[in-house]
Structure formats: structure tokens, C-alpha cells
């Protein structure tokens, strides 16, 4: 029993390493410029072994992006012990920190979305889940107003544009960007006649 278990651990470790290297490659090179042959050379294994772990470049790419998306979810998980707006502030701070740490990868990911359907689909899925988390936090225990979902979904698109400008020009500090983004969200909800019920200051 010990030998199969040991081999499985080695397989899992190899897969983890390949996903880490995949994240580096797919975010530093255009998707269409990478082939399985080139990826195998870059990670230092044979193409046959690479195909053993991932049946295609698309499968490798999708699993790499899904791993990154899970890391994003974990980093931005709200602390439910905090009031709704403080939850949002904390999650947004974590998101901006992640972008700051991975500025090149974030820029390449969004720019590649224009030409790669798989990236677009993943980003749309992340936005959908993020919008739902925000709505559940701002309107706990009840159905959010109809236009609130539109406002929050549009805000998430705005975030990407603002963050791309921020990492390109660095004209404002991260805290200033965070406050700007929060202000835009609250303004959008007010314009949608859907301001959240926030606790009054004591």
C-alpha cells in the first residue's frame, strides 16, 4: 500500500509545480504564442509527460486559471463578523494587494481576454460569483433590489478598467483607489434606487 501512496504524492506534487509554472507562462506570454512543445521546454519536461498531466493546452490553461481564481476567492473572502461595508473594504483591500503583487499577470490576463474565449468565460464566472457575494453581504437575508444586481455587475467591470489605469500610471495611492471604487459602488446603488441598509453610527 505504501508504494502507490508514495507515487500518488509525487504525482500531486508534480501537478502542483506544473500549475505554478503554468501561471507564470500563461500570464507572461500571449495564449496563442504558447504551444505544448514550448511549455514542455519551459518547464523542463518532455511533451509526452506534459500530455500525461494535461490532455491539451486548453485543459492546462483552464486548470491554471481555476487555481488562480480559487486563490483570489480565498484572499478576498469576507469576514462575516464585520459590518457589511467593512467586509467590502477588507475584501477590496485584499483584491488590490493581489493586483499590486501580480500587476503584469493581471494586465496580461485582461488583455488576453479579448482574443481567448476561455479567459473571457472564466472572468465572467468570477465576476458573477463576486457580484453574488457582494449582494449577499449588502442585503443579508433578503432578495436584493432588482437594479442592484445591474449596478454591482457594472461596477465590477469598472474596477478592471480603473485598476488597469492604476497599475499603468500610478497616479493615485492604493487607498485612494480603494476609496474611489467604494464611492463609485455606493453612487451606482443610489442611482439604481437600491442603497443598502447600513448600520447607523452610534
C-alpha positions in Angstrom: 0.0 0.0 0.0 2.8 2.4 0.7 4.3 2.5 -2.8 1.1 3.6 -4.6 0.5 6.2 -1.9 4.1 7.5 -2.4 3.7 7.6 -6.2 0.5 9.5 -5.8 2.0 12.1 -3.6 4.8 12.6 -6.2 2.1 12.9 -9.0 0.2 15.5 -6.9 3.4 17.5 -6.2 4.4 17.4 -9.9 0.9 18.7 -10.9 1.1 21.5 -8.3 4.5 22.6 -9.7 3.2 22.5 -13.3 0.2 24.7 -12.3 2.6 27.2 -10.7 4.8 27.3 -13.8 1.7 27.4 -16.0 0.5 30.5 -14.1 3.8 32.2 -14.8 3.8 31.2 -18.5 0.2 32.0 -19.3 0.4 35.4 -17.7 3.7 36.4 -19.2 3.1 35.2 -22.8 0.1 35.6 -25.1 -2.0 32.4 -25.1 -1.7 31.9 -28.8 2.1 32.1 -28.7 2.4 29.1 -26.4 2.3 25.6 -27.7 2.6 22.4 -25.6 6.0 21.9 -27.1 7.2 25.3 -25.9 5.5 24.8 -22.5 7.3 21.5 -22.0 10.6 23.1 -22.8 10.0 26.0 -20.5 9.1 23.7 -17.5 11.8 21.2 -18.3 9.8 18.1 -19.0 9.0 16.1 -22.2 5.9 16.9 -24.2 4.7 13.4 -23.6 4.9 13.8 -19.9 3.1 17.1 -20.1 0.3 15.5 -22.0 0.1 12.8 -19.3 -0.9 15.5 -16.8 -3.0 17.7 -19.2 -4.7 16.4 -22.4 -4.4 19.7 -24.2 -3.2 23.3 -23.9 -6.7 24.5 -23.2 -7.1 22.0 -20.4 -3.8 23.0 -18.8 -4.7 26.7 -19.2 -8.2 26.3 -17.7 -6.9 24.4 -14.7 -4.2 27.0 -14.2 -6.8 29.8 -14.3 -9.2 27.9 -12.0 -6.4 27.6 -9.4 -5.7 31.3 -9.6 -9.4 32.1 -9.3 -9.6 29.9 -6.1 -6.6 31.8 -4.7 -8.4 35.1 -5.5 -11.6 33.8 -3.7 -9.6 32.8 -0.6 -7.7 36.1 -0.5 -10.9 38.2 -0.7 -13.2 36.0 1.5 -15.2 38.4 3.6 -15.0 38.3 7.4 -18.7 37.8 8.3 -18.1 39.2 11.8 -17.6 42.6 10.3 -20.4 45.0 9.3 -21.2 44.8 5.5 -19.3 47.8 4.4 -16.2 46.8 6.4 -16.4 43.4 4.8 -16.4 45.0 1.4 -13.5 47.3 2.4 -11.4 44.4 3.6 -12.1 42.3 0.5 -11.3 45.2 -1.8 -8.1 45.9 0.0 -7.1 42.2 -0.4 -8.0 42.3 -4.1 -5.9 45.5 -4.7 -3.0 43.9 -2.8 -3.2 40.9 -5.1 -3.2 43.0 -8.2 -0.3 45.1 -6.9 1.7 41.9 -6.3 0.8 40.5 -9.7 0.4 43.6 -11.9 1.9 42.1 -15.1 -0.1 38.9 -14.8 -3.3 40.9 -14.2 -2.7 43.2 -17.2 -1.9 40.3 -19.5 -4.9 38.3 -18.3 -7.4 41.1 -19.1 -5.8 41.9 -22.4 -5.8 38.3 -23.5 -9.5 38.0 -22.7 -10.2 39.9 -25.9 -9.0 37.1 -28.0 -9.3 34.0 -25.9 -12.8 32.7 -25.1 -11.7 30.6 -22.2 -10.3 33.7 -20.4 -13.5 35.6 -21.0 -15.6 32.8 -19.7 -13.5 32.5 -16.5 -13.5 36.2 -15.9 -17.3 36.4 -16.4 -17.8 33.5 -14.0 -15.5 35.2 -11.3 -17.5 38.4 -11.8 -20.8 36.6 -11.5 -19.8 34.9 -8.2 -18.2 38.1 -6.8 -21.4 40.1 -7.6 -23.5 37.5 -5.7 -21.1 37.6 -2.7 -21.3 41.4 -2.6 -25.1 41.4 -2.9 -25.5 38.9 -0.2 -23.2 41.0 2.1 -25.0 44.3 1.4 -28.5 42.8 1.5 -28.2 40.0 4.0 -31.1 37.6 4.4 -33.3 39.1 1.6 -33.6 39.4 -2.1 -31.6 42.5 -3.3 -33.4 45.1 -5.3 -33.8 44.3 -9.0 -31.5 47.1 -10.2 -28.8 46.4 -7.6 -27.5 43.4 -9.4 -27.0 45.5 -12.6 -25.3 48.2 -10.6 -22.9 45.8 -8.9 -22.2 43.9 -12.1 -21.4 47.1 -13.9 -19.2 48.2 -11.0 -17.1 45.1 -11.3 -16.4 45.9 -15.0 -15.4 49.5 -13.9 -13.0 48.0 -11.3 -10.9 46.3 -14.0 -10.7 49.5 -16.1 -9.7 51.6 -13.1 -7.2 49.0 -11.9 -5.5 48.7 -15.3 -5.1 52.5 -15.4 -3.8 52.4 -11.8 -1.0 49.8 -12.4 -0.1 51.6 -15.7 0.2 55.2 -14.4 0.3 55.0 -10.5 -1.2 58.5 -10.3 -3.0 57.7 -7.0 -2.2 55.7 -4.0 -3.9 52.3 -3.4 -6.0 53.6 -0.5 -7.2 56.4 -2.8 -8.2 53.9 -5.4 -10.0 51.8 -2.9 -12.0 54.8 -1.6 -12.8 55.8 -5.2 -14.1 52.4 -6.1 -16.2 52.2 -2.9 -17.6 55.7 -3.7 -18.5 54.6 -7.3 -20.3 51.5 -6.0 -22.4 53.4 -3.5 -23.1 56.0 -6.1 -24.3 53.3 -8.5 -26.5 51.7 -5.9 -28.1 55.1 -5.0 -28.6 55.9 -8.7 -30.3 52.5 -9.0 -32.6 53.3 -6.1 -31.1 50.5 -4.2 -29.0 51.9 -1.4 -28.1 49.2 1.1 -29.4 49.4 4.7 -26.2 50.3 6.5 -26.0 50.4 10.3 -26.1 53.9 11.7 -23.1 55.2 13.6 -23.6 55.2 17.3 
